[in-house]
Amino acid sequence: MDTNQPPSGMLQDLHEQVALVTGASSGIGQAVAKALAQRGVHVALAARRTDRLQALSEELASDGHGEALVLACDVRDPDQVQAAVRQTVERWEHLDILVANAGFGYRASLVDGDIARWKDMIDTNVYGLLLTLKYGVPPMLERKRGHVIVTSSVAGRMPTLGGSAYCGSKFAATAIADVLRQEVGPQGVRVTTIEPGVVISEFQEVAGYTPGILENMLKGATPLQPEDIARAVVFAIEQPVHYAISEMVVRPTGQAFP
Ligand SMILES: NC(=O)c1ccc[n+]([C@@H]2O[C@H](COP(=O)([O-])OP(=O)(O)OC[C@H]3O[C@@H](n4cnc5c(N)ncnc54)[C@H](OP(=O)(O)O)[C@@H]3O)[C@@H](O)[C@H]2O)c1
């Protein structure tokens, strides 16, 4: 039993824990990074758009949440991912929370699919996820504690028209997280797969959604905001260490499908 932990039933104090968040320059990753920083977590912010990360870091500092680490990191590049993990551990000596969140969407029927977009998507959502986990998990295994959050999607549970590549990438993300959980759970590292429904972010623009796509999914329902997902992520992380939330599906109430 870990005697440093609060008694069963009490939430963990995240103060002074260390998190690395990929895709922290926008949307869900940015909201998770903020929510963790607000709870006293030291956050390392990783993405390609470092100007965004710098602005977030300055916002967190001016709100009194300490200095975040800004890391230029394309998750498709093993050297950059390794460097991001190394710099985080060098700065704060350990890693408690890894939020593997970087990713993007793309919809097209299979025969119309753009093969360059497919390749980029698989490289980011699948290979980039594998790299993030491969290099981010060992510092947790060394200490036999840690929490990995993998951002999959409802598209990783339910295939939809136009989602051959995206749903394929998110089914892969869910499977990768399931395997990782079996491999590292017995060594004290928790793995939570988070599967959001419609969340308003830059995702829709990057994916090239037309207004009709969202209307069809929501049918008038109020969509989620990135902060809604951040709340779910923090809920999972704050649970006592013996208590692992393996999977969280978070949809807008009225989103019946997918
Ligand atoms: N929004 C939704 O409805 C929804 C629903 C289910 C699941 N998701 C998943 O949630 C995650 C975050 O999406 P979001 O809604 O927050 O979208 P977003 O606002 O577009 O954010 C995507 C983030 O991923 C980063 N990213 C993309 N490619 C990257 C790369 N090669 N290397 C490093 N970072 C990269 C982007 O940063 P840079 O461009 O600066 O690198 C950005 O910070 C994704 O995995 C997405 O599939 C979203």
The ligand as an SDF file (V2000), in Angstrom:
LIG
                    3D

 48 52  0  0  0  0  0  0  0  0999 V2000
  -13.6060   18.2270  -31.0210 N   0  0  0  0  0  0  0  0  0  0  0  0
  -14.2550   17.0940  -31.0710 C   0  0  0  0  0  0  0  0  0  0  0  0
  -15.4710   17.0440  -31.3860 O   0  0  0  0  0  0  0  0  0  0  0  0
  -13.5480   15.8090  -30.7230 C   0  0  0  0  0  0  0  0  0  0  0  0
  -14.3350   14.6840  -30.4590 C   0  0  0  0  0  0  0  0  0  0  0  0
  -13.7090   13.4860  -30.1450 C   0  0  0  0  0  0  0  0  0  0  0  0
  -12.3340   13.4160  -30.0700 C   0  0  0  0  0  0  0  0  0  0  0  0
  -11.5910   14.5090  -30.3380 N   0  0  0  0  0  0  0  0  0  0  0  0
  -10.1150   14.3740  -30.2610 C   0  0  0  0  0  0  0  0  0  0  0  0
   -9.6380   15.2790  -29.3150 O   0  0  0  0  0  0  0  0  0  0  0  0
   -8.2810   15.6030  -29.6110 C   0  0  0  0  0  0  0  0  0  0  0  0
   -8.1230   17.1090  -29.5500 C   0  0  0  0  0  0  0  0  0  0  0  0
   -8.9950   17.6930  -30.4980 O   0  0  0  0  0  0  0  0  0  0  0  0
   -9.5910   19.1480  -30.3390 P   0  0  0  0  0  0  0  0  0  0  0  0
  -11.0550   19.0540  -30.4550 O   0  0  0  0  0  0  0  0  0  0  0  0
   -8.9970   19.8070  -29.1640 O   0  0  0  0  0  0  0  0  0  0  0  0
   -9.0440   19.7930  -31.7050 O   0  0  0  0  0  0  0  0  0  0  0  0
   -8.1450   21.0860  -31.9660 P   0  0  0  0  0  0  0  0  0  0  0  0
   -8.6800   22.2480  -31.2540 O   0  0  0  0  0  0  0  0  0  0  0  0
   -7.9820   21.1470  -33.4580 O   0  0  0  0  0  0  0  0  0  0  0  0
   -6.7320   20.6790  -31.3090 O   0  0  0  0  0  0  0  0  0  0  0  0
   -5.8960   19.7090  -31.8790 C   0  0  0  0  0  0  0  0  0  0  0  0
   -4.5430   19.7680  -31.1940 C   0  0  0  0  0  0  0  0  0  0  0  0
   -3.7130   18.7140  -31.7240 O   0  0  0  0  0  0  0  0  0  0  0  0
   -2.4540   19.2630  -32.0610 C   0  0  0  0  0  0  0  0  0  0  0  0
   -1.8190   18.5180  -33.1230 N   0  0  0  0  0  0  0  0  0  0  0  0
   -2.3450   18.1550  -34.3190 C   0  0  0  0  0  0  0  0  0  0  0  0
   -1.4140   17.5280  -35.0490 N   0  0  0  0  0  0  0  0  0  0  0  0
   -0.2670   17.4970  -34.3000 C   0  0  0  0  0  0  0  0  0  0  0  0
    1.0470   17.0050  -34.4950 C   0  0  0  0  0  0  0  0  0  0  0  0
    1.4110   16.4010  -35.6420 N   0  0  0  0  0  0  0  0  0  0  0  0
    1.9410   17.1370  -33.5000 N   0  0  0  0  0  0  0  0  0  0  0  0
    1.6070   17.7480  -32.3560 C   0  0  0  0  0  0  0  0  0  0  0  0
    0.3850   18.2420  -32.1050 N   0  0  0  0  0  0  0  0  0  0  0  0
   -0.5320   18.1250  -33.0810 C   0  0  0  0  0  0  0  0  0  0  0  0
   -2.7460   20.7120  -32.4630 C   0  0  0  0  0  0  0  0  0  0  0  0
   -1.5910   21.5080  -32.2450 O   0  0  0  0  0  0  0  0  0  0  0  0
   -0.6310   22.1280  -33.3780 P   0  0  0  0  0  0  0  0  0  0  0  0
   -1.4370   22.2770  -34.6260 O   0  0  0  0  0  0  0  0  0  0  0  0
   -0.2010   23.4410  -32.7770 O   0  0  0  0  0  0  0  0  0  0  0  0
    0.5010   21.1580  -33.4940 O   0  0  0  0  0  0  0  0  0  0  0  0
   -3.8290   21.0850  -31.4550 C   0  0  0  0  0  0  0  0  0  0  0  0
   -3.2320   21.5310  -30.2520 O   0  0  0  0  0  0  0  0  0  0  0  0
   -7.9720   14.9790  -30.9640 C   0  0  0  0  0  0  0  0  0  0  0  0
   -7.2630   13.7730  -30.7690 O   0  0  0  0  0  0  0  0  0  0  0  0
   -9.3590   14.6980  -31.5320 C   0  0  0  0  0  0  0  0  0  0  0  0
   -9.3560   13.6240  -32.4400 O   0  0  0  0  0  0  0  0  0  0  0  0
  -12.1580   15.7190  -30.6510 C   0  0  0  0  0  0  0  0  0  0  0  0
  1  2  1  0
  2  3  2  0
  2  4  1  0
  4  5  1  0
  4 48  2  0
  5  6  2  0
  6  7  1  0
  7  8  2  0
  8  9  1  0
  8 48  1  0
  9 10  1  0
  9 46  1  0
 10 11  1  0
 11 12  1  0
 11 44  1  0
 12 13  1  0
 13 14  1  0
 14 15  2  0
 14 16  1  0
 14 17  1  0
 17 18  1  0
 18 19  2  0
 18 20  1  0
 18 21  1  0
 21 22  1  0
 22 23  1  0
 23 24  1  0
 23 42  1  0
 24 25  1  0
 25 26  1  0
 25 36  1  0
 26 27  1  0
 26 35  1  0
 27 28  2  0
 28 29  1  0
 29 30  1  0
 29 35  2  0
 30 31  1  0
 30 32  2  0
 32 33  1  0
 33 34  2  0
 34 35  1  0
 36 37  1  0
 36 42  1  0
 37 38  1  0
 38 39  2  0
 38 40  1  0
 38 41  1  0
 42 43  1  0
 44 45  1  0
 44 46  1  0
 46 47  1  0
M  CHG  2   8   1  16  -1
M  END
$$$$
